Amino acid sequence: MSLINRQLRLKTRPEGLVQRDNFDLVEQAVPELKEGEVLVRTLYISMDPTNRVWMRDIPQYLPPVAIGEVMRALGLGRVVASRSSKYDEGDLVQGVTGWQDYLVLHEDAKGYVRLPADPGIPLPTLLGACGMSGVTAYYGLTDIAPVQAGETLVISAAAGSVGSIAGQIGKIRGARVVGICRGADKCRHLVDELGFDAAVDYKSGDFKQQLKAATPDGVHVNFENVGGEVMRTVLSRMVIGGRIALCGLISGYNSGERPSDDFSPFIMKRLSMRGFLVLDYTKTKEAVGAIAGWIREGKLKAEETVEEGLENAPVVLNRLFDGSHRGKLVLRVDPQA
């Protein structure tokens, strides 16, 4: 019997939150493999803010997903059939899987990493702390805006996949770390479980006062994931010569809101800001090796929120924007994974 591949293809471009009817769920037979090809069963899909960006028809670092195309996404899969000398059945494969059950991959395809069948850590962690999220956090604080011992580091979206790892790396490097997140429970989690020095709730009425109290010496480094009013508030606390690692502007991904054009703090405080993408870094083994070592040593905690079902991908993606998850948000596609 032929295997059936389910694919979520972009039908219409979302306005605001993503809806199920923005996608067509298409079923088709998996094609026969040609020489040099492998068949990969998608196990987990990484749910990332950039998925929402890729749905928009705007200039961006990759072409937007076209109407009728399988939704682009990073994921983790397992080789279930191989006509390649470079991949064996059972190998794990990390890379762009898309929102689908199966992927036919040529052995020379770029951007895919072959992993051992048993990597020794939970599979969702390969998409989180030991995946793109962790690599982003690592280079943001070691290359883009290196944080030093004794400095104050502020991280927005601090309970998310990148922010939670960035905060822990900041502590390992000896910084005072302040997280910005949503809700008292997440604030307690950052401090009590992840070791942040302080956490403030951006939804509270006294957010600005909380941030001021948490940063008595000002902010030396800002790892920015949110933008908008949260970022403007942090900029007001920056010290002269402060540095910003601009990772994301998630507050405007659904609304289309443009970030503030008020650059006066950069002049008055002689700030420097550098935007970056994890795609800029090819030496991911350095970052993953360091993070995996910290996990084994108990210096860093990895956390994932795992949801179920390929058909639920559009709705699950919205959890990135409503604050209802902690750590890395992952979708399990294969119930047996």
Buried (B, 14 or more C-beta within 10 A) or exposed (E): EEEEBBBBBBBEBBEEBBBEEBBEBEEEEBEEBEEBBBBBBBBBBBBBBBBBBBBBEEEEEEEBBEEEBBBBBBBBBBBBBBBBEEBEEEBBBBBBBBBBBBBBBBBEBEEBBBBEEEBEBEBBBBBBBBBBBBBBBBBBBBBBBBBEEEBBBBBBBBBBBBBBBBBBBBBBBEBBBBBBBBBEEBBEBBBEEBBBBBBBBBEBEEBBEBBBEBBEEBBBBBBBBBBBEBBBBBBBBBBEEBBBBBBBBBBBBBEEEEBEEEEEBBEEBEBEBEEBBBEEBEEBEEBBEBBBEBBEEEBBBBBBBBBEEBBEBBBBBBBBBEBEBBBBBBBBBBEEB
